Amino acid sequence: MNRHTFITLLTDFGTKDSYVGQMKGVILSINPEAKIIDITHEIEPQDIREAAFVLKEYYPYFPEDTIHVAVVDPEVGGERKPVLCICDGHIFIGPDNGIFTLILNDKAEIFHIKNKEFMLPKISNTFHGRDIFSPVAAHLSKGVPPSSMGEKIEKYTVLENCFPLVYPDVIYGEIVRFDRFGNAISNIDEKTLDGFIKDRGFKISLGKKEFRNIKRSYFEDQFSCLIGSSGYLEFGYYKGSFKDQLGIWKGDEVVIKII
């Protein structure tokens, strides 16, 4: 059996309550040798899209066979399926609510988690992170095959608002999240941007600011527009918060026009 060394956790639970600790307790009770890595528990509450972008950003830096538990689950206890996904040599566990939009592809294997043998005996309607996703991750880490968890399915939920609208002479994107420095990160990735502006003049608009070039890093100007480490177009304010300086919010439109 193939054992998996690492289990990562990504949630919107915060650290005030005991939720994350309960998940870890479940995992360690089943596999005391599991190595648990906290990615973040500060996803904006119920913001599935933000979680999807953070998940895409961090998982490639882990070894293959890592198990990633991602729980931002506003419809917990409802009709959405608990799923296990295998993609790019990694295993992802969480709700089928669009949280895996940016990491799944045509080669992904997706299983509907249904086998109660690998869940806690009592399943709460409000905490599947503890009662379903954590024990499933722990059993997988001990070498239980993914196919034991349930039947394979072909369809999964996709969040359409993860992607910009691209036309011949204009792109419409939006701000999807902020890092702790107040940098505003869009849903326009580097490949899309490069292909669009190649050898053409352009202007990028966000709020009251307009940009006509892409900087390399934050220190080059007071307000900057650049490709950040996440691989997406973002906006920064040198030694301060772009978000606070301009009153930018999630969902604010980013427009790139050819001039």
C-alpha positions in Angstrom: 0.0 0.0 0.0 1.2 3.5 -0.8 1.5 5.6 2.3 1.3 9.4 2.1 3.6 11.4 4.3 2.0 14.9 4.4 -1.6 16.2 5.0 -2.2 19.9 4.4 -5.1 21.8 5.8 -6.8 24.8 4.2 -9.9 26.2 5.8 -11.9 29.4 6.7 -12.2 28.2 10.3 -9.8 30.7 11.9 -7.9 29.9 15.1 -10.3 31.3 17.7 -12.3 28.1 18.0 -11.3 24.5 18.3 -12.4 23.4 14.8 -8.9 23.0 13.4 -7.7 21.2 16.5 -10.5 18.7 16.3 -9.6 17.9 12.7 -6.0 17.3 13.7 -7.1 15.2 16.6 -9.1 12.9 14.3 -6.2 12.5 11.9 -3.7 11.7 14.5 -6.0 9.3 16.3 -6.2 7.3 13.1 -2.6 7.8 12.0 -0.3 9.1 14.7 2.6 9.3 12.2 0.8 11.7 9.9 2.6 15.0 9.3 0.0 17.8 9.2 0.8 21.1 7.6 -1.4 24.2 8.2 -1.5 26.2 5.0 -4.0 28.8 6.3 -7.2 28.9 8.2 -7.8 32.6 7.4 -9.7 32.2 4.1 -12.5 34.8 4.2 -15.5 33.0 5.7 -17.5 31.2 3.0 -15.3 32.5 0.1 -14.9 29.4 -2.0 -13.3 31.3 -4.8 -10.5 32.7 -2.6 -9.8 29.1 -1.4 -9.6 27.9 -5.0 -6.9 30.4 -5.8 -4.9 29.8 -2.7 -5.1 26.0 -3.2 -3.8 26.4 -6.8 -1.0 28.7 -5.5 0.5 26.4 -2.9 0.0 22.7 -3.8 2.6 22.5 -6.6 5.3 23.2 -4.0 4.5 20.0 -2.1 5.8 16.5 -3.0 3.6 14.3 -5.1 1.3 12.0 -3.0 0.6 14.8 -0.6 -3.0 14.8 0.6 -4.7 18.3 0.6 -7.8 18.8 2.7 -9.6 22.0 1.7 -12.7 22.9 3.6 -14.7 26.1 2.8 -18.1 24.7 2.9 -21.2 27.0 3.1 -23.5 24.3 2.0 -22.3 21.7 4.5 -25.0 19.2 5.2 -26.8 20.0 1.9 -26.8 18.4 -1.5 -23.2 19.0 -2.5 -21.0 15.8 -2.5 -17.9 15.1 -0.4 -15.3 14.2 -3.0 -11.7 12.9 -3.3 -9.8 14.0 -6.4 -6.5 12.7 -7.8 -4.7 15.2 -10.0 -1.1 15.9 -10.9 0.0 13.2 -8.5 -1.7 14.9 -5.5 -4.9 13.9 -3.6 -7.5 16.6 -2.8 -10.3 16.1 -0.3 -13.2 18.4 0.3 -16.7 19.5 -0.8 -17.7 19.5 -4.5 -18.6 23.2 -4.5 -16.1 24.6 -6.9 -13.2 24.7 -4.5 -11.2 22.5 -6.9 -12.0 24.5 -10.0 -8.5 25.7 -10.7 -6.6 22.4 -10.1 -8.7 19.7 -11.8 -8.3 18.8 -15.5 -9.4 16.2 -17.9 -7.0 13.6 -16.5 -8.3 14.0 -12.9 -9.9 11.1 -11.1 -12.8 12.1 -8.9 -14.5 9.9 -6.3 -17.8 10.5 -4.4 -16.9 9.8 -0.8 -19.7 7.5 0.5 -18.0 4.6 2.4 -18.9 5.2 6.1 -16.3 2.8 7.2 -13.8 5.6 6.7 -15.8 8.3 8.4 -16.4 9.0 12.1 -19.3 6.9 13.6 -21.4 10.0 14.2 -21.5 12.6 11.3 -22.6 16.1 12.2 -24.6 18.1 9.7 -22.4 21.1 10.2 -18.8 19.8 10.5 -17.9 17.4 7.7 -14.3 18.7 8.0 -14.0 16.7 11.2 -16.3 13.9 10.6 -15.7 13.0 6.9 -12.7 14.8 5.3 -10.3 14.4 8.2 -10.8 10.6 8.8 -10.7 10.0 5.0 -7.4 11.8 4.8 -6.0 9.9 7.7 -7.0 6.5 6.2 -5.6 7.4 2.9 -2.3 8.5 4.6 -2.1 4.9 5.9 -2.3 3.4 2.4 -6.0 2.8 2.0 -6.7 3.1 -1.8 -8.8 6.1 -2.9 -11.2 3.7 -4.8 -12.3 2.3 -1.4 -13.9 5.6 -0.5 -16.7 5.5 -3.0 -17.7 5.4 -6.7 -15.9 7.3 -9.4 -17.8 10.3 -10.9 -17.2 12.2 -14.1 -18.7 15.7 -13.3 -17.6 18.2 -10.8 -18.6 21.8 -9.9 -16.8 24.6 -11.6 -16.9 28.2 -10.4 -17.3 30.4 -13.6 -16.2 33.6 -11.8 -12.6 32.3 -11.4 -11.8 33.3 -15.0 -11.5 36.6 -16.8 -13.5 37.5 -19.9 -11.1 37.8 -22.8 -12.0 39.6 -26.0 -9.7 40.7 -29.0 -9.0 44.2 -27.5 -10.2 44.1 -23.9 -10.0 41.8 -20.8 -12.5 42.1 -18.0 -11.2 40.5 -14.8 -11.7 41.3 -11.1 -10.0 41.3 -7.7 -10.4 37.9 -6.1 -8.4 38.3 -2.9 -5.9 40.3 -0.9 -2.7 39.2 0.9 -1.9 40.4 4.4 0.1 43.4 2.9 -3.1 44.7 1.2 -1.9 43.7 -2.3 -4.9 43.3 -4.6 -4.7 40.0 -6.6 -6.8 39.6 -9.7 -8.0 36.5 -11.6 -5.9 37.4 -14.7 -3.0 35.0 -15.0 0.4 35.7 -16.5 -0.1 33.5 -19.6 -3.4 35.2 -20.5 -1.9 38.6 -19.9 1.2 38.0 -22.0 -0.7 36.6 -24.9 -3.1 39.5 -24.9 -0.7 42.5 -24.7 2.2 41.0 -26.7 3.8 43.8 -28.8 0.7 46.1 -28.2 0.2 49.2 -26.1 -2.3 48.8 -23.3 -3.8 50.4 -20.2 -4.9 48.6 -17.1 -7.6 50.2 -14.9 -8.6 49.4 -11.3 -10.6 51.8 -9.3 -9.2 55.3 -9.7 -5.8 54.1 -10.9 -4.5 53.5 -14.4 -1.3 51.7 -15.4 0.5 51.6 -18.7 3.3 49.1 -17.9 4.0 46.1 -15.8 6.5 46.5 -13.0 8.9 43.8 -11.8 8.4 44.4 -8.1 6.7 46.6 -5.5 9.5 49.1 -4.9 9.7 50.5 -8.4 6.8 52.9 -7.9 4.4 54.1 -5.2 1.5 52.3 -6.9 2.5 49.3 -9.0 0.9 46.7 -11.3 2.9 43.5 -11.6 2.8 39.7 -11.9 3.1 38.5 -8.3 4.5 35.2 -7.0 1.1 33.6 -7.4 1.4 34.0 -11.2 -1.5 36.5 -11.3 -1.7 40.2 -12.1 -1.8 42.1 -8.8 -1.6 45.7 -7.6 0.6 47.0 -4.8 1.3 50.1 -2.8 5.0 50.5 -1.7 5.3 50.0 2.1 1.6 50.1 2.5 -1.8 48.6 1.5 -3.2 49.1 -2.0 -6.5 48.0 -0.7 -6.7 50.6 2.0 -5.2 53.4 0.0 -7.8 53.1 -2.8 -10.7 51.5 -1.0 -10.6 48.4 -3.2 -12.9 45.4 -2.6 -13.1 41.9 -3.8 -15.1 41.8 -7.0 -13.9 45.2 -8.2 -13.3 45.2 -11.9 -9.9 45.1 -13.6 -10.0 46.2 -17.2 -7.2 45.8 -19.7 -7.6 47.7 -23.0 -5.4 47.8 -26.1 -4.6 51.4 -27.0 
